[in-house]
Amino acid sequence: MAAHRRRRHPASADEESVLAYARERLSAYKVPRRAIHFVKTLPTTSSGKLMRRALRPERQ
């Protein structure tokens, strides 16, 4: 599982602090294992829903 996070402030959080927060508050199987990707904006459809397909890495 990977996670995508939109930063509200440029230096608001780093990967380790987000993982520590998740470990404290989530069950072990819900904590991201692979990576946390920080993005400027989350892609949305015209109706405002999250475009999950656009967040997936390109498969080669």
C-alpha positions as MATLAB code, in Angstrom:
seq = 'MAAHRRRRHPASADEESVLAYARERLSAYKVPRRAIHFVKTLPTTSSGKLMRRALRPERQ';
ca = [
       0.000    0.000    0.000;
       1.232    3.454   -0.840;
      -0.146    6.784    0.304;
      -0.522   10.139   -1.419;
      -0.602   13.284    0.649;
      -1.208   16.859   -0.413;
       0.954   19.354    1.447;
      -0.811   22.445    2.676;
       2.433   24.182    3.623;
       5.781   23.538    1.914;
       7.546   22.181    5.004;
       4.537   20.938    6.977;
       5.511   17.250    7.154;
       8.053   14.732    5.991;
       7.719   11.018    5.308;
       8.931    9.897    8.748;
       6.538   12.148   10.672;
       3.584   10.952    8.578;
       4.547    7.302    9.160;
       4.939    7.913   12.897;
       1.504    9.545   12.998;
       0.006    6.578   11.117;
       1.679    4.017   13.403;
       0.265    5.741   16.484;
      -3.307    5.997   15.230;
      -3.872    3.153   12.735;
      -3.898   -0.611   12.882;
      -0.657   -2.194   11.671;
      -2.178   -3.425    8.409;
      -3.345    0.106    7.501;
       0.063    1.791    7.799;
       1.587    2.435    4.323;
       4.412   -0.007    3.578;
       5.879    1.219    0.332;
       6.076    4.968    0.225;
       4.343    8.226    0.835;
       4.139   10.483   -2.203;
       3.734   14.208   -1.630;
       1.845   16.004   -4.386;
       0.912   19.645   -4.923;
      -2.685   18.875   -5.877;
      -4.764   15.715   -6.006;
      -6.282   15.045   -9.432;
     -10.065   15.163   -9.467;
     -12.809   14.499  -11.989;
     -15.267   17.123  -13.158;
     -17.635   16.014  -10.385;
     -14.922   16.494   -7.718;
     -14.093   12.843   -7.049;
     -10.508   11.675   -6.650;
      -8.943   10.201   -9.815;
      -7.212    7.181   -8.305;
      -6.084    5.930  -11.699;
      -4.007    9.095  -12.182;
      -2.177    8.467   -8.886;
      -1.054    4.941   -9.751;
       2.515    4.599  -11.005;
       2.940    3.830  -14.680;
       3.449    0.124  -15.315;
       6.105   -0.780  -17.830;
];
